[in-house]
Amino acid sequence: MSAEAHAEGASEPQRPSRRFPRITTDTARPEGGARTAPGSASPPARQWPLLAVMGGVALGLFIVALGGFRIGTLLIGLSLLGGAVLRRVLPKVGMLAVRSRFTDMATYGGLGVAIVLLALMAQPKPWLKIPFLDDLVHFTVW
């Protein structure tokens, strides 16, 4: 800015504040929540990570409905674990991003591990025996 313009009373341009506004006017998109494909692509192609996880869960539920409880439940848990991996690896996951990256990974991963462990320990004839968890499950059921 020149000395003449400054002398006439023109102020320097204001730098935007780094503080959060007092009133929220919009909702921020989660980190990584942008489209996974260009806008010209079809909607399923833009949301393929979410559709992959939901497809795995739907297939698992269908298998459970047909009587394959253990296999279907394992597929549901593995789909959630796959969602956690996708959330960690891909920079853009579309609507699979709900919260921060860490929170999404912890939620998908924690639920996936819990469902897989419960499916492996389900009675009768469990595929996995962990005495501490076995006692905990029996204590909470009875």
Stockholm file with secondary structure:
# STOCKHOLM 1.0

chainA/1-142         MSAEAHAEGASEPQRPSRRFPRITTDTARPEGGARTAPGSASPPARQWPLLAVMGGVALGLFIVALGGFRIGTLLIGLSLLGGAVLRRVLPKVGMLAVRSRFTDMATYGGLGVAIVLLALMAQPKPWLKIPFLDDLVHFTVW
#=GR chainA/1-142 SS CCHHHHHTTCCCCCCCCCSCCSSCCSCCCCTTCSCSSCTTSCHHHHTHHHHHHHHHHHHHHHHHHTTCHHHHHHHHHHHHHHHHHHHHHCSCCGGGCCSCHHHHHHHHHHHHHHHHHHHHHCSSSCSCCCHHHHHHHHHHHC
#=GC SS_cons         CCHHHHHTTCCCCCCCCCSCCSSCCSCCCCTTCSCSSCTTSCHHHHTHHHHHHHHHHHHHHHHHHTTCHHHHHHHHHHHHHHHHHHHHHCSCCGGGCCSCHHHHHHHHHHHHHHHHHHHHHCSSSCSCCCHHHHHHHHHHHC
//
